[in-house]
């Protein structure tokens, strides 16, 4: 039962209602998901539009897709550059990320160089101790190459040696852009390590570190492997790679050289053969789109790759403007909210591998559809990952024939990151607002509960076990409903206390009022029985009659209000000129109270109201009798009757003692009187002004009493609504 009472408290109800705020995050989540669908649709159209634009630029260009451009380089020394579809790691110690491209590597060995010997003659190729396999590719403006070198005796450069030719080394020879000289770059490591290439003169003197070239040299069984990266803007029209081998670690003479070219002369270096240079220029002219773009021929072979799928998000994300993390909120967000978000929200990651991007040739439903002449888009989720790939393809036409396709791919990590950032930002704001609102409601409910509980405690302590009013309610200064209730209770308790006090004093009041006439009657009867003189008997009889009359007057006053209420219920109102009623009554008062002065001001115009003239006269009788009784001798009683706005206002003003402040609102109640007992000439039970209020209420008016501000005295005002004919 106590639990049910607790659940029914105001605080519990407000907390329950505030829990409905939890619906807001759910609605926000649904809204974000809907926006996510719209963004996915928009991104799908954007990617397809990008593929269509690029395919349009390549339409009717069959020479770009000539099958002959994809054979291996046939001229001695030429290097065919394969497009690489993703970045290559140069520090993983293996060639695994070259994938299927290794099937296109070229072999350089003794048989090759017996046909095309190198010059000068001091470089030999007369043994089988040195050979290598090589592959060259391009990705994002860089030339990548690897060399699988077979060497039975690896000799590294001594750390004390200043010469770069006294050990096994890799030489890169390239023709300058003006075609006048050959630049030589040599990398001779001290041990398996990252490459430190040096630019040297023709005689290998004055080595200068070339920081733009990077790579790694590492040992393998039977030799070593070298991976390197060269920016394309360093390259001229011709280039060649050569492996220099030193077999004797003592004399350190060069024993064998195997190279991709057959002469050290610049014009005999190999040229870089690219399958689709024109396609490169067209794609470059399309601008940057933050997408992974590939162009394939009709057999699905990749002709061009731009970008990598891991970073192709399609969106340039900016951080959501969240409030700065500081203090307790930062601790709460980092230790509570962020782990919770990581459990609920799918977190994007670039650590994924797509099998479709691990081959030189591309295949898939979207490519097949494009090669059949139909644009196609699809979302594809990678197995064992949370990554979704958006793929769009568009056919490339030459006349009515499909000669290739443009493939534009994007991963949805950018959109997912945007969605997660939006959700986290909104949830953080909503949680902060909900916490603030919940705490505010809790403290507000606690304050309301405490105020109501305090009001209850005061109410319980008002009446003691015997039913007597012992305490009161302290009125609240607040202007809200509870404050109004407190003030109302305080007023009710105050009036109840005063009424109870009046009832408790009723016996003494009635005893005082009845004692004198009863004594007069008793003494008159006793004296009447003890005298035989007729004249003296008449005096006692007259005194007894006066006592009985006074007793009758007391009983009449006690029942007058009840009889008046019954009469008012059956009375019908009529249109009357209240000014004439007031005027006639005042003329009568001048005769009834010859010792009092009356001043009348009625304005000289009719004032119509709906009422009963006899009751208006009775109302004036009570007010005038009260004013006469409390007026100072020689001071006039002022009677006004005027129109104020839409009210007929009657004022009875007398000069006399002030009303006690606490009695101003109580003198119109039943049996309330402020007369001292010793000054009463007639019995008075405090019913006159109560009858005046009953008559005023019957006429839908208001009556109030105020102390005068000009002189000592009291003004009673009666307001009755006007009646317009």
Buried (B, 14 or more C-beta within 10 A) or exposed (E): EEEEEEEEBBBBEBBEEBEEBEEBBEEBBEEBEEEBEEBBEEBBEBBBEBBBBBBEBBBEBBEBBEEEBBEEBEEBBBBBBBBBBBBBBBEEBEBEBBBEBEEBBBEBBBEBBEEBBBEEEEBBBEEEBBBBBBBBBBBEEBBBBBBBBBBEBBBBBEEEBEEBBBBBBBBBBBBEEEEEEBBBBBBBBEEBEEBBBBBBEEEBEEBEEBEEBBBBBBBBEEBBBBBBBBEEEBBBEBBBBBBBBBBEEEEBEBBBBBBBBBBBEBEBBBBBBBBBBEBBEBBEEBEEBEBBBBBBBBEBBBBBBBBBBBBBBBBEEEEBEEEEEEEEBEEBBEEEBEEEBEEEBBEBEEEBEBEBBEBBEBEBEBBBBBBEEEBBBBEBEBEEEBBBBBBBBBBBBBEEEBBBBBBBBBBBBBBBBBBBBBBBBBBBBBBBEBEEEBEEBBEBBEEBBEBBEBBEEBBEEBBEEEEEBEBBBEBBEEEEEBBEBBBEBBEEBBEBBBBBEBEEEEEEBBEEBBEEBBEBBEBBBEBBEEEEEEEEBEBBEEBBEBBBEBBEBBEEBBEBBEEBEEEBEEBEBEEBBBBBBBBEBBEEBEEEBEEBEBEBEBEEEEBBBBBBBEBBBBBBBBBBBBBBBBBEEEBEBBBBBBBEEEBBBBBBBBBBBEBEEEBBBBBBBBBBBEEEEEEEEEBBBBBBBBBBBBBBBBBEBBBBBBBBEEEEBBBBBBBBBBBEE
